[in-house]
Amino acid sequence: MESTRQHKIARLIQKDMSDILLRYARTLHGTLIAISEVRVTPDFSLAHIYLSIFPQDKVETTMQLIEENKHRFRGELGSLERHQLRIIPEIVFHLDDTIDRMERIDELLKS
């Protein structure tokens, strides 16, 4: 169970990282990147960021580009949150496939 502080930090990271990824997605032309969830460890040293990427055919290349630029994103996050956080957490990106699983379940229920 997350503490109130963890929840607040996760929301702050989600808001700022959404702005950073929005600017980055503009360079990818036709790719939409959404942050579905952020989870922060109790010691605030690690932030797990779950991404939804559309369209599906660009998921692998986009995730690879995001992983390559992970340190740049952490630097930008640090400059935005330098007054709120003492330590900027390391970032781990995960692909959120919840929508794909929902569509699969929906297809199974229809047949």
Secondary structure, DSSP 8 states (H G I E B T S, - for coil): ---HHHHHHHHHHHHHHHHHHHHHHGGGSS-EEEEEEEEE-TTSSEEEEEEEEESGGGHHHHHHHHHHTHHHHHHHHHHHHTTT-SS--EEEEEE--HHHHHHHHHHHHH-
